[in-house]
Amino acid sequence: MHEPQKIFFAENIKFLRKRQRLSQDKLAQQLDITRVKLNAIESGKTKNPAMKDLLKFSIFFKISIDSLLKAKLSRLLELQLRELEAGNDVYMMGTKLRVLPVTLDKEGRQNAEYVPIKAKMGYRSGYNDPQYIATLPKYNIPTLSRHGTYRTFPASGDSMYPIPDKAEITGEYVENWLELKQDTPCIVILNGTDDFVFKLVTINKENQSVLLKSLNTAYVPYTINAEEVLEIWKFKQLHLEELPERAPSMLQLMEMIKDLKREIQKSK
């Protein structure tokens, strides 16, 4: 059973007021409401603000009512806040106005979760569910920074070549997609028939799309709308069960060509 949607309206109004360096008296005057009412809203005592008041806050701060209610704005970057105020699509920010579910160890540090093959099919429906994330195996990678959020996914399919089957890829959660450089290797969680893909990712802010290139040149690059992407995890580490096959040397290639020529001569 999913947890009810948390409402961040009270703390968002207080955060936005302080961000604009306004006192409660000053903001109340701007909105044509009493300071007592504003204080009750910011303290969370007003559980169901009137629609006309929601509209006043939305118009004044230039942020949609939906974002004022559902997004914890204090966790967004300044760039993301400006994008919201400009009316730009929040999908390009990567956060999709949600808090990423994570788990903590006994010392209060974030665990890295592992998504096994058997849990892969349910990840798209459970990626945003704290209860589902809590069921995933947990571990720590001492070589990675403790400041990031990491998750390990299984590789499958030849579209991930040269990464072999049974390999596992650890990625760092990307909160702001606009910070990704061109052709950044990432695990992309899609909301479609394909669930996980490992691609070189390029974000196009102008038309709100994502260009995906495969490391396997047999696959043609393709573009999808940002709304089709659930999550992006920037490549950090590759874990292999078996050693990869060694590429043939130039000398070996020359010998193979000579053998081929000899076989052609014999057939003649």
Backbone torsions as a table, in degrees:
resi	resn	phi	psi	omega
1	MET	NA	130.8	-177.3
2	HIS	-77.0	145.6	176.8
3	GLU	-72.3	148.8	179.1
4	PRO	-64.6	151.0	179.0
5	GLN	-64.0	126.9	178.2
6	LYS	-79.7	141.0	-179.9
7	ILE	-103.1	127.0	-177.1
8	PHE	-108.4	14.7	-171.9
9	PHE	-57.0	-48.2	-175.5
10	ALA	-60.3	-52.3	-178.1
11	GLU	-69.4	-28.2	177.9
12	ASN	-67.2	-42.5	-179.7
13	ILE	-64.0	-42.7	178.7
14	LYS	-64.2	-42.1	179.8
15	PHE	-63.3	-45.7	-178.2
16	LEU	-67.8	-36.9	178.2
17	ARG	-62.4	-47.5	-179.9
18	LYS	-67.4	-33.8	178.4
19	ARG	-61.8	-34.2	178.2
20	GLN	-93.3	7.7	176.0
21	ARG	56.1	47.6	178.8
22	LEU	-110.6	140.7	171.9
23	SER	-79.0	165.8	176.9
24	GLN	-62.9	-38.7	178.8
25	ASP	-61.6	-44.7	-177.3
26	LYS	-65.6	-46.0	-179.7
27	LEU	-65.4	-40.2	179.1
28	ALA	-59.5	-40.8	177.6
29	GLN	-64.0	-42.2	-179.7
30	GLN	-62.2	-35.7	-176.4
31	LEU	-93.5	-4.9	-178.7
32	ASP	60.5	46.1	173.4
33	ILE	-130.7	168.7	179.8
34	THR	-81.5	154.9	177.3
35	ARG	-65.2	-32.1	178.5
36	VAL	-61.7	-44.2	178.7
37	LYS	-64.0	-43.7	-179.9
38	LEU	-62.2	-42.6	178.9
39	ASN	-62.7	-39.2	178.9
40	ALA	-65.7	-37.3	178.4
41	ILE	-67.6	-47.4	-178.0
42	GLU	-66.2	-31.4	-179.3
43	SER	-83.5	-6.1	178.7
44	GLY	84.0	6.5	179.8
45	LYS	-72.6	-27.1	177.0
46	THR	-89.5	102.3	-173.8
47	LYS	-77.7	-32.4	-177.7
48	ASN	-130.3	82.5	180.0
49	PRO	-60.3	147.4	178.7
50	ALA	-65.4	148.6	-178.2
51	MET	-58.7	-38.2	-179.3
52	LYS	-64.8	-32.2	177.2
53	ASP	-72.9	-38.6	176.1
54	LEU	-59.0	-42.2	179.2
55	LEU	-64.2	-40.5	179.2
56	LYS	-59.9	-46.7	179.9
57	PHE	-65.4	-41.2	-178.9
58	SER	-63.0	-45.0	-179.4
59	ILE	-68.4	-41.8	-177.2
60	PHE	-66.3	-46.3	-177.0
61	PHE	-88.1	-5.5	178.3
62	LYS	60.8	38.9	178.7
63	ILE	-132.1	138.3	-175.7
64	SER	-62.2	154.0	177.3
65	ILE	-60.1	-40.4	-180.0
66	ASP	-57.2	-44.7	-180.0
67	SER	-68.9	-39.2	178.6
68	LEU	-61.8	-32.0	-178.2
69	LEU	-85.0	-44.2	-167.6
70	LYS	-98.5	-24.0	-173.4
71	ALA	-97.4	136.6	172.6
72	LYS	-86.4	92.1	-169.2
73	LEU	-64.8	-26.4	-178.8
74	SER	-67.2	-16.0	179.6
75	ARG	-91.1	-7.6	-179.1
76	LEU	-85.2	152.4	175.4
77	LEU	-72.1	159.6	179.0
78	GLU	-57.7	-39.6	178.3
79	LEU	-60.5	-40.7	-179.6
80	GLN	-66.5	-39.4	177.7
81	LEU	-63.4	-41.0	179.0
82	ARG	-65.8	-35.9	177.2
83	GLU	-64.5	-41.3	178.1
84	LEU	-63.7	-43.7	-179.6
85	GLU	-65.4	-28.1	178.4
86	ALA	-83.1	-3.1	178.8
87	GLY	80.9	14.8	-179.0
88	ASN	-77.4	158.3	-176.1
89	ASP	-65.2	124.5	-178.3
90	VAL	-69.9	-15.7	178.0
91	TYR	-61.3	-30.8	-179.4
92	MET	-70.5	-14.7	179.3
93	MET	-83.8	-13.3	177.7
94	GLY	84.6	-34.0	-176.9
95	THR	-71.3	-26.3	-173.9
96	LYS	50.0	30.8	176.5
97	LEU	54.2	48.7	176.9
98	ARG	-139.4	162.4	175.8
99	VAL	-99.2	124.7	-178.2
100	LEU	-67.0	122.5	176.9
101	PRO	-67.4	130.5	177.1
102	VAL	-135.3	166.9	174.4
103	THR	-120.9	155.0	-176.4
104	LEU	-119.3	148.8	174.8
105	ASP	-84.7	-173.8	-175.6
106	LYS	-65.7	-21.9	-179.7
107	GLU	-94.1	6.9	177.8
108	GLY	81.7	12.6	178.7
109	ARG	-94.8	150.9	-180.0
110	GLN	-66.5	134.8	170.0
111	ASN	-80.3	159.6	165.6
112	ALA	-98.2	129.1	-179.6
113	GLU	-93.9	149.5	178.1
114	TYR	-113.7	128.4	179.4
115	VAL	-102.0	97.7	-179.7
116	PRO	-71.5	166.1	-179.3
117	ILE	-54.0	-43.3	-176.2
118	LYS	-66.3	-22.2	179.2
119	ALA	-97.2	-4.2	-173.6
120	LYS	-63.2	-40.8	-176.4
121	MET	-64.9	-29.8	-177.2
122	GLY	-92.8	0.0	-174.2
123	TYR	-66.6	-39.2	-177.3
124	ARG	-62.4	-33.7	179.7
125	SER	-87.9	-18.0	-176.2
126	GLY	-113.4	-0.4	-175.0
127	TYR	-58.9	-25.8	-176.8
128	ASN	-105.8	10.8	-176.2
129	ASP	-107.1	112.3	-179.0
130	PRO	-56.4	-33.5	-179.6
131	GLN	-67.8	-39.3	177.4
132	TYR	-66.5	-46.9	-179.0
133	ILE	-60.0	-34.8	-179.5
134	ALA	-66.0	-21.9	-179.8
135	THR	-83.0	-13.1	-177.2
136	LEU	-74.5	146.3	175.1
137	PRO	-59.5	147.0	-175.6
138	LYS	-123.6	149.9	-179.8
139	TYR	-159.5	176.2	176.2
140	ASN	-130.8	141.8	175.8
141	ILE	-113.1	104.8	-173.0
142	PRO	-63.1	-21.1	-178.0
143	THR	-81.4	-9.0	-179.7
144	LEU	-97.9	151.5	179.7
145	SER	-62.0	143.2	178.8
146	ARG	-77.6	-7.8	-176.6
147	HIS	-86.2	-13.9	-178.8
148	GLY	-93.7	170.4	174.3
149	THR	-114.6	123.2	-170.8
150	TYR	-122.9	150.6	176.5
151	ARG	-149.3	143.6	-178.0
152	THR	-111.8	131.0	-175.9
153	PHE	-121.6	148.0	176.6
154	PRO	-79.1	141.9	175.7
155	ALA	-90.7	143.2	177.0
156	SER	-157.5	146.6	177.1
157	GLY	91.8	147.6	-177.2
158	ASP	-75.7	-7.1	175.9
159	SER	-70.5	-12.2	177.8
160	MET	-93.9	0.2	179.2
161	TYR	-51.3	139.6	10.5
162	PRO	-87.2	10.5	175.8
163	ILE	-75.7	120.2	-174.0
164	PRO	-77.3	163.1	171.2
165	ASP	-59.0	152.8	-179.2
166	LYS	73.0	-0.3	172.1
167	ALA	-79.5	161.0	179.2
168	GLU	-129.9	139.6	-174.7
169	ILE	-118.1	126.4	175.2
170	THR	-97.6	128.8	179.5
171	GLY	-123.7	156.5	175.3
172	GLU	-102.3	131.2	-176.4
173	TYR	-60.7	130.2	179.1
174	VAL	-101.0	112.2	-179.0
175	GLU	-82.8	-41.3	-178.7
176	ASN	-113.2	101.6	-176.6
177	TRP	-62.9	-27.1	-177.5
178	LEU	-66.3	-15.6	179.2
179	GLU	-83.5	-8.9	-179.7
180	LEU	-71.1	134.2	175.3
181	LYS	-78.3	164.4	-179.9
182	GLN	-59.7	137.7	176.9
183	ASP	57.3	45.1	175.2
184	THR	-81.8	126.8	178.5
185	PRO	-68.6	127.0	-174.7
186	CYS	-146.8	154.6	164.6
187	ILE	-90.1	125.7	-177.1
188	VAL	-115.1	125.6	177.5
189	ILE	-96.6	115.5	-174.3
190	LEU	-101.9	151.6	176.3
191	ASN	-99.9	67.3	-176.9
192	GLY	-161.3	-153.1	-178.3
193	THR	-69.6	-38.5	174.3
194	ASP	-84.1	137.1	-179.0
195	ASP	-98.2	-60.5	178.5
196	PHE	-113.0	134.2	170.7
197	VAL	-134.3	147.3	175.9
198	PHE	-108.8	111.6	-171.8
199	LYS	-138.0	164.0	167.5
200	LEU	-86.1	118.8	-169.1
201	VAL	-105.5	133.0	172.6
202	THR	-130.0	124.8	-178.5
203	ILE	-92.9	130.9	175.6
204	ASN	-110.5	104.5	-176.0
205	LYS	-69.6	-36.3	-173.5
206	GLU	-60.5	-48.0	-179.1
207	ASN	-106.5	13.7	174.8
208	GLN	52.2	56.2	-179.0
209	SER	-133.3	168.0	-179.7
210	VAL	-129.4	123.1	177.2
211	LEU	-91.8	126.9	-178.7
212	LEU	-116.5	123.3	177.4
213	LYS	-116.9	136.8	177.3
214	SER	-89.3	148.3	172.7
215	LEU	-69.4	-20.4	175.4
216	ASN	-86.6	108.8	-174.7
217	THR	-66.5	-10.1	176.4
218	ALA	-71.2	-15.3	-179.8
219	TYR	-100.6	129.1	-178.6
220	VAL	-77.5	136.2	175.4
221	PRO	-59.3	149.4	178.8
222	TYR	-143.3	158.8	-177.2
223	THR	-115.1	138.3	177.4
224	ILE	-129.1	159.4	175.4
225	ASN	-71.9	148.0	-178.9
226	ALA	-60.1	-29.8	-179.6
227	GLU	-63.8	-19.9	-178.8
228	GLU	-81.3	-8.0	-178.0
229	VAL	-100.8	127.0	177.7
230	LEU	-88.7	-45.8	-177.9
231	GLU	-147.9	156.0	171.5
232	ILE	-130.6	130.5	179.3
233	TRP	-122.3	115.1	-177.9
234	LYS	-71.2	131.9	-176.4
235	PHE	-58.3	132.1	176.7
236	LYS	-124.5	-44.5	-177.2
237	GLN	-147.4	152.7	176.6
238	LEU	-119.1	132.3	180.0
239	HIS	-117.4	124.3	-176.1
240	LEU	-113.5	139.3	175.3
241	GLU	-83.6	-30.7	179.6
242	GLU	-130.9	154.2	176.7
243	LEU	-68.2	138.1	178.2
244	PRO	-68.9	152.9	177.7
245	GLU	-65.8	138.8	-179.4
246	ARG	-77.7	135.1	178.8
247	ALA	-67.4	142.0	-179.9
248	PRO	-64.8	143.5	178.0
249	SER	-76.7	168.6	178.9
250	MET	-62.5	-38.3	178.7
251	LEU	-63.3	-41.8	178.2
252	GLN	-64.5	-39.4	178.3
253	LEU	-63.3	-40.7	179.1
254	MET	-64.2	-39.7	178.3
255	GLU	-66.3	-37.6	178.6
256	MET	-65.0	-38.8	178.6
257	ILE	-66.1	-41.4	178.5
258	LYS	-62.4	-43.5	178.5
259	ASP	-61.4	-40.7	179.3
260	LEU	-63.7	-41.8	178.1
261	LYS	-62.8	-40.9	179.9
262	ARG	-63.7	-40.3	179.5
263	GLU	-64.8	-36.0	178.6
264	ILE	-67.4	-40.6	179.4
265	GLN	-64.2	-39.8	179.5
266	LYS	-64.3	-39.9	-178.5
267	SER	-66.6	-27.6	178.2
268	LYS	-73.3	NA	NA
